[in-house]
Amino acid sequence: MEIVRRTGIQVTGEGAHEVSDSIIVEGRVRLFLNGNLLTTLVASHDRLDDLGAGFVISEGIVDEVDSVSVSGSDVHITAPARRNPELATESSGGSCALGEPRTVESSITITADGIRAVTAAIESETWQKTGGVHCSVLFCGGELVTRACDVGRHNTVDKVVGYAALRGLDRSTCILGCTGRQPAGMVAKAANAGIPVVVSRAATTDRGILTAENAGLTLVGFSRGERFTIYTHPERVPEVLEELEKTRI
């Protein structure tokens, strides 16, 4: 991931002075599916193979990919498409495929401490340097398997999903952690990828909650320190349900 130095004038209560900041580089990436241009993404220029594979899976366009190749800023994906994609502009300005997400089928559970561990792993060195990226992490079998940063929150999800897909990981046993808020389009990405639990440090939206409920996905928001809020399918966090039941007695 490319970082450059740029100068500016920083103003504080004590006056103004020149500074040199670390700034993340914003790029453009073209995705091709089976030889046809699919979309152009604003993205950071790293892990483009994961990005391409993850995008077509998390948008519900394909189930799995056969191959991915990268040439400069062009990503070529070969995969049997489930449907002809109809792309729209998401709330962040990125592309998303229209249609209802898939239903998640998974019997995994997670503890409160497990949710906190996912949250703690989200912060990255790149964010500490620049403050200009989002980050997603993927835990499988209770272990951190990958962390991805990008200028776009959607891209970070695509990168960790693509990582799992290209390495044959069982995504129904995985948990996704994100820095970004969770509107419907973000939740749909996890559902289409078959990931049963999403933990975010940020907020969700009403449609994000509705999408998670209908897709059978456990959505956790505002996960910061000891605090978090479970919005849908709390049965995957049985420890919390037991604690809640005690308060009702």
Secondary structure as UniProt FT lines:
FT   STRAND          3..12
FT   TURN            13..14
FT   STRAND          15..24
FT   STRAND          27..33
FT   TURN            34..35
FT   STRAND          36..43
FT   HELIX           48..58
FT   TURN            59..60
FT   STRAND          67..71
FT   TURN            72..73
FT   STRAND          74..78
FT   STRAND          87..89
FT   TURN            91..92
FT   STRAND          95..97
FT   HELIX           112..122
FT   HELIX           125..130
FT   STRAND          134..140
FT   TURN            141..142
FT   STRAND          143..150
FT   HELIX           153..166
FT   TURN            167..168
FT   HELIX           171..173
FT   STRAND          174..178
FT   HELIX           184..192
FT   TURN            193..194
FT   STRAND          197..200
FT   HELIX           206..215
FT   STRAND          218..224
FT   TURN            225..226
FT   STRAND          227..230
FT   HELIX           234..236
FT   HELIX           238..248
//
